[in-house]
Amino acid sequence: CPASSLTPAARPAAAKKAMGPRMDLSSITDNDGSPLDLVKGFAFFGASFFPSLFLAGYFLGGYYPGMVFGVTEEPSWWPTSMQYAHGVNKATLATNVAKVEAKEAEIKAAKDKAAAAKKAAKAAKKAAEAAAKQAAQ
């Protein structure tokens, strides 16, 4: 075998050359002692890790990652029917809940007003009966 004639130290270098430039990630993943080794490591790790975070949020929690940075609404392209049991995204749900709560508060105020008017009418009826009774005497 022609590769067996190489010294053990030269074998990995020859194997890397045989792989060709398209499949070789050693320039990113190998540490050659340069000051950029740490930066290259973070770049390689980040390039694989941050998309993983995005996908984990997408598939596991249905959480739009932009909300971490203060985005209040999920974009229209964010798939919600798969994400939430009720099929409504968080921003739309919050808007709808606010509308329902406002309507419920309006209904409660109307009921309270009607109850107060009924109580006032009852008090006025009692006062009218008392006045009629007094006028009759």
KARAQUI-V473415 format. One record per pair of residues at least 12 apart in sequence whose ideal C-beta (glycine too) atoms are under 7 Angstrom apart, sorted by the first residue. I is the first residue (numbers start at 1). J is the second residue. D is the distance in whole Angstrom. If there is no record, write none. Layout:
# KARAQUI-V473415
<<I | J | D> <I | J | D>>
This chain:
# KARAQUI-V473415
<<28 | 40 | 6> <28 | 44 | 5> <29 | 44 | 6> <62 | 83 | 3> <62 | 84 | 6> <64 | 78 | 5> <72 | 91 | 6> <73 | 91 | 4> <74 | 89 | 5> <74 | 90 | 6> <74 | 91 | 5>>
